[in-house]
């Protein structure tokens, strides 16, 4: 192998090693975030509204709910969906309005939240989650 080939191999090896280091660092950072999020305080939220909505990712129609919660006099809100089951989704929407649920929130940024319950009304909770939150849910 000539010197140019050796430099190309060395360069490729360096790039691969850099990518591995970046992924390892990101995984470790996310793991710390998971542990931290599990210690966030819990507050009570109220489901304010619901509707059937089509998701962009899967094109499935989910019963989707908007909720609000209050921290130190300030109001915050969020949205989540429930994975469909055999029961009537529209009837479920009607029964969920006004219902209370437990929400974990970041004490430094109270608008950052997640619903700790894996299931509500026997349906899997679907929420937009950062990678640091996904690990909080057990695998099905």
C-alpha positions as CSV (number, residue, x, y, z in Angstrom):
1,X,0.0,0.0,0.0
2,X,1.3,3.4,-0.9
3,X,1.5,6.4,1.5
4,X,-1.7,8.0,0.1
5,X,-3.7,4.8,0.8
6,X,-2.4,4.7,4.4
7,X,-3.4,8.3,4.9
8,X,-6.9,7.6,3.6
9,X,-7.3,4.6,5.9
10,X,-6.0,6.6,8.8
11,X,-8.5,9.4,8.0
12,X,-11.4,7.0,7.7
13,X,-10.5,5.3,11.0
14,X,-10.3,8.7,12.7
15,X,-13.7,9.6,11.4
16,X,-15.2,6.3,12.6
17,X,-13.6,6.7,16.0
18,X,-15.0,10.3,16.3
19,X,-18.5,9.1,15.4
20,X,-18.3,6.3,18.0
21,X,-17.2,8.8,20.7
22,X,-20.0,11.2,19.8
23,X,-22.6,8.5,20.0
24,X,-21.2,7.2,23.3
25,X,-21.2,10.7,24.8
26,X,-24.8,11.3,23.7
27,X,-26.0,8.0,25.1
28,X,-24.4,8.8,28.4
29,X,-25.9,12.3,28.4
30,X,-29.4,10.9,27.7
31,X,-29.0,8.3,30.4
32,X,-28.2,11.0,33.0
33,X,-31.3,12.9,31.7
34,X,-33.5,9.8,32.2
35,X,-32.3,9.5,35.7
36,X,-32.9,13.2,36.4
37,X,-36.4,13.2,34.8
38,X,-37.5,10.3,37.0
39,X,-36.9,12.6,40.0
40,X,-38.9,15.5,38.7
41,X,-41.8,16.6,40.9
42,X,-45.3,15.5,40.2
43,X,-48.3,17.8,39.8
44,X,-51.9,17.3,39.0
45,X,-53.1,18.2,35.5
46,X,-56.6,18.5,34.1
47,X,-57.7,17.2,30.7
48,X,-59.3,20.2,29.0
49,X,-60.3,18.9,25.6
50,X,-60.0,15.9,23.3
51,X,-60.5,15.1,19.6
52,X,-59.7,12.4,17.1
53,X,-56.5,13.4,15.2
54,X,-54.5,11.8,12.5
55,X,-50.8,11.4,13.3
56,X,-48.2,12.6,10.8
57,X,-45.9,9.7,11.5
58,X,-48.2,6.7,11.2
59,X,-51.3,8.2,9.7
60,X,-53.3,6.5,12.5
61,X,-56.2,8.3,14.0
62,X,-55.7,8.7,17.8
63,X,-57.9,10.1,20.5
64,X,-55.8,13.1,21.4
65,X,-56.1,15.3,24.6
66,X,-55.0,18.7,25.7
67,X,-54.3,19.2,29.4
68,X,-53.1,22.0,31.7
69,X,-51.4,22.3,35.0
70,X,-50.3,25.0,37.3
71,X,-46.9,25.6,38.9
72,X,-46.3,28.6,41.2
73,X,-49.3,30.4,39.8
74,X,-48.3,30.0,36.1
75,X,-50.3,27.7,33.8
76,X,-48.7,25.3,31.4
77,X,-50.2,22.9,28.9
78,X,-49.4,19.8,26.9
79,X,-51.0,17.2,24.6
80,X,-51.0,13.4,24.4
81,X,-52.7,10.6,22.6
82,X,-53.9,7.2,23.5
83,X,-53.2,4.2,21.2
84,X,-56.6,3.0,19.8
85,X,-58.2,-0.2,21.2
86,X,-61.4,-2.0,20.6
87,X,-63.5,0.5,22.5
88,X,-65.2,3.6,21.0
89,X,-62.7,6.4,20.8
90,X,-65.3,9.2,20.7
91,X,-66.9,7.8,23.8
92,X,-63.5,7.7,25.5
93,X,-62.9,11.4,24.6
94,X,-66.2,12.4,26.3
95,X,-65.3,10.5,29.5
96,X,-61.7,11.9,29.7
97,X,-62.7,15.6,29.6
98,X,-62.2,17.0,33.1
99,X,-60.2,14.0,34.3
100,X,-57.2,14.5,36.5
101,X,-53.8,13.0,35.8
102,X,-50.3,13.1,37.2
103,X,-47.6,14.9,35.2
104,X,-43.9,15.1,36.0
105,X,-42.3,18.5,35.2
106,X,-38.8,19.9,35.1
107,X,-38.5,22.2,38.2
108,X,-36.1,24.4,36.3
109,X,-38.3,24.6,33.2
110,X,-41.9,23.9,34.3
111,X,-43.1,23.8,30.7
112,X,-41.1,20.6,30.1
113,X,-43.3,17.7,31.2
114,X,-44.1,14.0,30.7
115,X,-46.9,11.8,31.8
116,X,-45.5,9.1,34.0
117,X,-48.4,6.7,33.4
118,X,-47.7,4.1,30.7
119,X,-51.4,3.4,30.2
120,X,-54.6,5.4,30.8
121,X,-58.0,3.6,30.4
122,X,-56.1,0.5,29.4
123,X,-54.6,2.3,26.4
124,X,-50.9,3.1,25.9
125,X,-50.0,6.8,26.3
126,X,-48.5,8.3,23.2
127,X,-46.6,11.6,23.7
128,X,-43.9,13.4,21.9
129,X,-40.8,12.5,23.8
130,X,-37.2,13.4,23.7
131,X,-34.7,10.6,23.8
132,X,-34.1,11.4,27.4
133,X,-37.7,10.4,28.3
134,X,-38.2,7.3,26.1
135,X,-36.1,5.2,28.5
136,X,-38.6,5.8,31.3
137,X,-41.1,3.6,29.7
138,X,-40.8,-0.2,29.9
139,X,-40.6,-2.0,26.6
140,X,-43.8,-3.8,25.5
